[in-house]
Amino acid sequence: MRDLQQQFGNIDIYLFDQILRGRIAPGMSVLDAGCGYGRNLVYLLREGYDVFAADADPSAVDAVRRMARELAPQLPADRFRVERIEAMSFPDECADVAISSAVLHFARDDGQFDAMLRGTWRMLRSGGLLFCRLASSIGMEEQVRPQGGRHFLLPDGSERYLVDEAFLMRYTAELGGRLEDPIKTTVVQNQRCMTTWVVRK
């Protein structure tokens, strides 16, 4: 068990599923848009993926740079940038896979959500894969309380920008993508719910 922890870190289990299914494979370039402290990057760095990462939190990016120096010293430090997701400076179409894990539900409003999503999408090459995990109202429509716009108060006490199935399907069409998997949602004991949205460009 300890060996698995060392190899994969605290990777999102749904991202791990994409790796097991061969959709994220060695030799690919991967962008983590909103990487935080790098929980989803341990395996990718260790196994030699071509990694890009951005986050608005300088301390988080510093931690990822330190991890990369240990696990992937061949990657230049400027692959890990302190930047807002909607204003990333990596080249367009630099990635085969873009990860957006627990990021988009922090959007202030519709405009920022759109900018963050499209900022991530433009980094993908044609045929690339967007892996997105975000809070939603799916399965908990009666338990969330509107706070204005798409912001809702969840039973766990947090306030999030929530999506639903129709919203994600509309964006899939607008982006010109196609669902690689059906939209899947995990409801956590009627406290919150997280949706996995996987789109092929």
C-alpha positions as CSV (number, residue, x, y, z in Angstrom):
1,M,0.0,0.0,0.0
2,R,2.8,2.4,0.9
3,D,4.5,1.7,-2.5
4,L,1.2,2.7,-4.3
5,Q,1.0,5.8,-2.2
6,Q,4.6,6.7,-3.2
7,Q,3.9,6.0,-6.8
8,F,0.6,7.8,-7.3
9,G,0.4,10.3,-4.4
10,N,-3.1,11.4,-3.5
11,I,-4.3,11.3,-7.2
12,D,-8.0,11.8,-7.9
13,I,-9.5,8.3,-8.3
14,Y,-11.4,9.4,-11.4
15,L,-8.2,10.7,-13.0
16,F,-6.5,7.4,-12.1
17,D,-9.4,5.7,-14.0
18,Q,-8.4,7.6,-17.1
19,I,-4.8,6.4,-16.8
20,L,-5.9,2.8,-16.3
21,R,-8.0,3.1,-19.4
22,G,-5.0,4.3,-21.5
23,R,-6.4,7.7,-22.2
24,I,-3.5,9.4,-20.4
25,A,-0.4,7.5,-21.6
26,P,3.4,7.8,-21.4
27,G,4.8,10.3,-23.9
28,M,1.8,12.6,-23.6
29,S,2.0,16.2,-22.5
30,V,-0.3,17.1,-19.6
31,L,-1.4,20.5,-18.3
32,D,-2.8,20.8,-14.8
33,A,-4.8,24.0,-14.8
34,G,-5.2,24.9,-11.1
35,C,-2.6,22.3,-9.9
36,G,-2.7,23.3,-6.2
37,Y,0.0,21.5,-4.4
38,G,0.3,18.8,-7.1
39,R,-1.8,16.0,-5.8
40,N,-2.5,14.8,-9.3
41,L,1.1,15.3,-10.6
42,V,3.1,12.8,-8.5
43,Y,2.7,9.8,-10.9
44,L,2.9,12.0,-14.1
45,L,6.2,13.6,-13.0
46,R,7.6,10.3,-11.8
47,E,6.8,8.5,-15.1
48,G,8.3,11.2,-17.3
49,Y,5.2,12.9,-18.7
50,D,5.7,16.3,-20.3
51,V,4.0,18.3,-17.6
52,F,2.8,21.9,-17.5
53,A,1.1,23.4,-14.4
54,A,-0.4,26.7,-13.3
55,D,-2.0,28.0,-10.1
56,A,-2.7,31.4,-8.7
57,D,-1.3,30.5,-5.3
58,P,2.5,31.1,-5.3
59,S,3.1,28.8,-2.3
60,A,1.4,25.9,-4.2
61,V,3.4,26.5,-7.3
62,D,6.6,26.6,-5.2
63,A,5.7,23.2,-3.7
64,V,5.1,21.7,-7.2
65,R,8.4,23.1,-8.4
66,R,10.2,21.4,-5.5
67,M,8.4,18.1,-6.2
68,A,9.3,18.4,-9.9
69,R,13.0,19.0,-9.1
70,E,13.0,15.7,-7.2
71,L,10.8,13.6,-9.6
72,A,11.4,15.2,-13.0
73,P,14.6,17.3,-12.9
74,Q,14.6,17.4,-16.7
75,L,11.6,19.7,-16.8
76,P,12.4,23.4,-16.7
77,A,11.1,25.5,-13.8
78,D,9.1,27.7,-16.1
79,R,6.7,24.8,-16.7
80,F,5.2,25.6,-13.3
81,R,3.7,29.1,-13.3
82,V,1.9,31.4,-10.9
83,E,-1.0,32.4,-13.2
84,R,-4.7,32.6,-13.2
85,I,-6.4,29.8,-15.2
86,E,-8.1,32.3,-17.5
87,A,-4.7,34.0,-18.3
88,M,-2.2,31.1,-18.7
89,S,0.7,32.0,-20.9
90,F,1.6,28.5,-22.1
91,P,1.4,28.1,-25.9
92,D,-2.0,27.3,-27.3
93,E,-2.4,23.6,-28.1
94,C,0.6,22.6,-25.9
95,A,-1.2,19.6,-24.2
96,D,-2.6,16.2,-25.1
97,V,-4.5,16.2,-21.8
98,A,-5.8,19.1,-19.6
99,I,-6.7,18.5,-16.0
100,S,-9.2,20.8,-14.2
101,S,-9.7,19.2,-10.8
102,A,-11.8,21.1,-8.2
103,V,-11.2,24.4,-9.8
104,L,-14.1,25.7,-11.9
105,H,-16.6,25.7,-9.0
106,F,-14.6,28.6,-7.4
107,A,-15.6,30.9,-10.3
108,R,-17.0,34.3,-9.2
109,D,-19.6,34.4,-11.9
110,D,-20.5,33.1,-15.4
111,G,-17.9,35.3,-17.0
112,Q,-15.0,33.9,-15.0
113,F,-16.2,30.3,-15.4
114,D,-16.3,30.8,-19.1
115,A,-12.8,32.4,-19.2
116,M,-11.3,29.7,-17.0
117,L,-12.8,26.9,-19.1
118,R,-11.9,28.4,-22.4
119,G,-8.5,29.3,-21.2
120,T,-7.9,25.6,-20.4
121,W,-9.6,24.3,-23.6
122,R,-7.3,26.4,-25.8
123,M,-4.3,24.6,-24.4
124,L,-5.5,21.3,-25.8
125,R,-4.4,20.0,-29.2
126,S,-7.0,18.7,-31.6
127,G,-8.0,15.2,-30.3
128,G,-6.9,16.1,-26.8
129,L,-8.7,15.2,-23.6
130,L,-10.2,17.6,-21.0
131,F,-10.6,15.9,-17.6
132,C,-12.7,18.0,-15.3
133,R,-14.0,17.5,-11.8
134,L,-16.3,20.1,-10.4
135,A,-19.1,20.7,-8.0
136,S,-22.7,20.3,-9.3
137,S,-26.3,20.3,-8.2
138,I,-26.9,16.9,-10.0
139,G,-28.7,14.6,-7.5
140,M,-29.0,17.3,-4.9
141,E,-31.3,19.8,-6.5
142,E,-33.5,20.1,-3.5
143,Q,-30.7,20.4,-0.9
144,V,-28.8,23.3,-2.4
145,R,-29.9,26.9,-1.7
146,P,-29.6,29.6,-4.4
147,Q,-27.3,32.5,-3.5
148,G,-27.6,34.4,-6.8
149,G,-26.6,33.4,-10.4
150,R,-25.2,29.9,-10.3
151,H,-23.9,30.2,-6.8
152,F,-25.5,27.9,-4.2
153,L,-25.0,27.1,-0.5
154,L,-24.4,23.4,0.0
155,P,-25.4,21.4,3.0
156,D,-21.8,21.2,4.0
157,G,-21.7,24.9,4.5
158,S,-19.7,25.8,1.5
159,E,-20.8,28.1,-1.3
160,R,-19.9,27.0,-4.9
161,Y,-20.6,27.8,-8.5
162,L,-22.7,24.8,-9.4
163,V,-23.3,23.3,-12.9
164,D,-25.9,20.8,-14.0
165,E,-26.1,18.3,-16.8
166,A,-27.8,20.6,-19.3
167,F,-25.2,23.3,-18.6
168,L,-22.3,20.8,-19.3
169,M,-24.0,19.5,-22.4
170,R,-24.4,23.0,-23.7
171,Y,-20.7,23.8,-23.1
172,T,-19.7,20.5,-24.7
173,A,-21.5,21.5,-27.9
174,E,-20.3,25.1,-27.8
175,L,-16.7,24.0,-27.5
176,G,-17.1,21.6,-30.4
177,G,-16.1,18.7,-28.2
178,R,-17.7,15.3,-27.5
179,L,-18.2,13.4,-24.3
180,E,-15.6,10.7,-23.9
181,D,-17.6,9.2,-20.9
182,P,-21.1,9.8,-19.7
183,I,-21.3,12.6,-17.1
184,K,-20.9,10.9,-13.7
185,T,-21.7,12.4,-10.3
186,T,-20.8,11.3,-6.8
187,V,-23.1,12.4,-4.1
188,V,-21.4,12.5,-0.7
189,Q,-24.0,11.7,2.0
190,N,-26.3,14.6,0.9
191,Q,-23.6,17.1,1.8
192,R,-22.1,17.9,-1.6
193,C,-21.7,16.4,-5.0
194,M,-18.8,16.3,-7.5
195,T,-19.2,15.6,-11.2
196,T,-16.7,14.2,-13.6
197,W,-16.9,15.7,-17.1
198,V,-14.5,14.2,-19.7
199,V,-14.5,15.8,-23.2
200,R,-12.5,15.0,-26.3
201,K,-11.5,18.1,-28.4
